[in-house]
Amino acid sequence: MYPYIRLAKEFLKYRNAPKLAPGEVHVSHHIVWPWDIDPWMELNNGRTLTLFDLGRIPYAARTGLVDMMKREKWGLTVAGTAIRYRKRLTAFTRVEMRTRLMGVDERFIYMEQSMWVGDECANHATLRTGVIKNRKLVPVSEVAAALGSDVALPALPAWAEALFKAENERPWPPEM
């Protein structure tokens, strides 16, 4: 089940937090609950992606993206993810989640998220996201204009550009 109550808690917690500029980091803290773990007694890989919503959606609110999307009647979608898992997260582990806009290209907004236990990074995800209207992508230039002329969206770092360029070369639909 989707963690709506946890998401509502995050919205309440950060409703009066200072606004963030693109590229600034939203930091939130979470607990891995027993219902988040898999049969191997660690945070389920699919649940990790769901928990990243708990950082990404409040981040979008703090940057003004959520208000802009409501005004324009636009939505937000994830179009791809690359993730690394490096440390097991077990029940009741407290994690610090870091979320930021990594960069943009003409079609997508790329987010970077990670979970930390102390000074150790447990996992790191790069997400290709898009703003949508009527089930179609809104060009990033339109999104930037709707956010305001004072908002500068960063270019995608070279390593992320290479990663998603390789992703674009993957056959679709998959060849089985």
Number of C-alpha atoms within 10 A of each C-alpha: 6 10 12 10 9 13 17 12 12 19 19 12 12 16 13 9 13 9 16 16 15 19 17 15 17 22 16 19 14 17 15 20 13 14 11 21 20 15 7 8 13 17 22 19 14 11 18 20 15 15 21 18 17 23 25 21 17 26 28 22 19 22 22 17 21 18 15 18 20 10 10 12 11 20 18 17 12 14 12 13 16 14 16 12 15 11 15 12 24 19 16 13 15 17 19 18 25 21 27 24 25 23 20 21 15 11 16 20 24 27 21 23 24 23 27 18 15 10 7 10 17 19 19 18 19 22 23 21 19 23 22 17 14 9 10 11 17 19 16 18 14 12 20 15 11 15 17 12 8 8 13 12 18 15 14 18 12 8 9 17 16 12 12 18 11 10 13 10 8 11 8 7 6 6 6 3
